[in-house]
Amino acid sequence: MKHQLFISACLIACCFASSLVADDDLYFPFDHRQNTGNAARLSVMRAPQKYGYFQPMRFILPTDGIVTYYSGSPDNAVHTQAPSQVSMMVGHTYRVRISDMPEYPGVEIFPTIEVLDRLHPPEDRINEFPIPIELTREEIETVLQDRMVTKVIYLEQPDLATPFSHADRKLIEDLPVTANLLEAADYRGRAMAILRIGGRIPDPHAPTDEFFSHSPILMNHAAK
């Protein structure tokens, strides 16, 4: 079981935000292109025992940077150095800010994360098994070209895992923009989270409460 907990992989679709169109054959019954938060809410409706569990999440950048977490407004911002680890509640959606990356001076991006499921490590080792939320250089550069990146992080099924060793224990697979990433993840294992990165930023001339997450977060699980 310990080996399974360490295995993670993700599926990515990159496209222009304006070209997103939902397929007729929806899965789950949603796919990743439905309204942000729908899949997370449905996941706890289907398995209510998961609700209320705070799953550790580890944010990883290409090198250095600041990961800022919010709870309802920019006044509640908490700044952490990447890599950064916190705990997020299953069934909720969060927005974070990524900034101060040495490769991208002055660039700020605001990804959203839907937490779909939890891992099941030993109770005394929960923080040793975070879900990895990794942003690569290619993904950041795609966003800077006014395109959107959607990534589904999933836990591989041992009998369907790729028959070779991943040096960093993560596999990234690109799929066409027409693919339903949640359905693809289900074929390969168990979907854990959806990461969406686009060009949306807070409007300085409008109230920002709706932009930032109101979902609960545990900062005492942060780790260097």
HUNORCOR-V574160 format. One record per pair of residues at least 24 apart in sequence whose ideal C-beta (glycine too) atoms are under 8 Angstrom apart, sorted by the first residue. I is the first residue (numbers start at 0). J is the second residue. If there is no record, write none. Layout:
BEGIN
I;J  I;J
END
This chain:
BEGIN
0;119  2;157  3;154  3;155  3;157  4;118  4;119  4;120  4;128  4;154  5;128  5;168  6;154  6;155  6;157  6;160  6;165  6;168  7;130  7;131  7;152  7;153  7;154  7;155  7;168  7;169  7;191  8;152  8;153  8;155  8;169  8;170  8;171  8;172  8;187  8;188  9;133  9;150  9;151  9;152  9;153  9;169  9;170  9;171  9;172  9;194  10;150  10;151  10;153  10;172  10;173  10;174  10;178  10;180  10;183  10;184  10;187  11;138  11;148  11;149  11;150  11;171  11;172  11;173  11;174  11;180  12;148  12;149  12;173  12;174  12;175  12;176  12;178  12;180  13;138  13;141  13;146  13;147  13;148  13;149  13;173  13;176  14;146  14;147  14;176  15;145  15;146  15;147  16;145  16;146  16;147  16;197  16;198  18;176  19;147  19;176  22;177  22;179  24;179  25;179  26;179  26;181  26;182  26;185  27;181  27;182  27;185  29;181  30;179  30;180  30;181  30;182  31;149  31;151  31;179  31;180  31;181  31;193  32;149  35;92  35;111  35;113  35;195  36;92  36;113  38;113  38;115  38;181  38;190  38;193  39;89  39;90  39;91  39;92  39;113  39;114  39;115  39;193  40;90  42;89  42;90  42;115  42;116  43;89  43;90  49;89  49;90  49;116  49;117  50;88  50;89  50;90  51;88  51;89  52;88  52;89  52;117  53;86  53;87  53;88  53;89  53;215  53;217  53;220  54;86  54;87  54;88  54;89  54;114  54;116  54;117  54;118  54;129  54;130  55;84  55;85  55;86  55;125  55;126  55;128  55;129  55;130  55;220  56;84  56;85  56;86  56;87  56;112  56;114  56;129  56;130  56;132  56;192  57;82  57;83  57;84  57;129  57;130  57;131  57;132  57;222  58;82  58;83  58;84  58;95  58;97  58;132  58;133  58;134  59;131  59;132  59;133  59;134  60;97  60;100  60;133  60;134  61;100  61;102  61;134  61;135  61;136  61;139  62;100  62;101  62;102  63;99  63;100  63;101  64;97  64;98  64;99  64;100  64;101  65;96  65;97  65;98  65;99  66;95  66;96  66;97  67;95  67;96  67;97  67;98  68;93  68;95  68;216  68;218  69;93  69;94  69;95  69;96  69;211  69;212  70;211  70;212  70;213  70;214  70;215  70;216  71;208  71;211  71;212  71;213  72;207  72;208  72;211  73;201  73;207  73;211  77;218  79;221  80;223  82;223  83;221  83;222  84;126  84;129  84;220  84;221  84;222  85;216  85;217  85;218  85;220  85;221  86;216  86;217  86;220  87;112  87;114  87;214  87;216  87;217  88;114  88;214  88;215  88;216  89;114  89;115  89;116  89;117  90;114  91;212  91;214  91;215  92;212  92;214  93;212  93;214  93;216  94;210  94;211  94;212  97;134  100;139  102;136  103;139  103;143  106;139  106;143  107;200  108;139  108;142  108;196  108;198  109;199  109;200  109;201  109;210  110;134  110;194  110;195  110;196  111;194  111;195  112;192  112;193  112;194  113;192  113;193  113;195  114;191  114;192  115;190  115;191  115;192  115;193  116;154  116;189  116;190  116;191  116;192  117;191  118;154  118;191  126;220  126;222  130;191  130;192  131;169  132;192  132;194  133;169  134;196  135;171  138;196  139;196  142;196  142;197  142;198  145;198  146;197  147;195  147;196  147;197  147;198  148;194  148;195  148;196  148;197  149;180  149;193  149;194  149;195  149;196  150;180  150;193  150;194  150;195  150;196  151;180  151;181  151;183  151;184  151;190  151;192  151;193  151;194  152;190  152;191  152;192  152;193  152;194  153;184  153;187  153;188  153;189  153;190  153;191  154;188  154;189  154;191  155;187  155;188  156;187  156;188  156;189  159;186  159;187  159;188
END
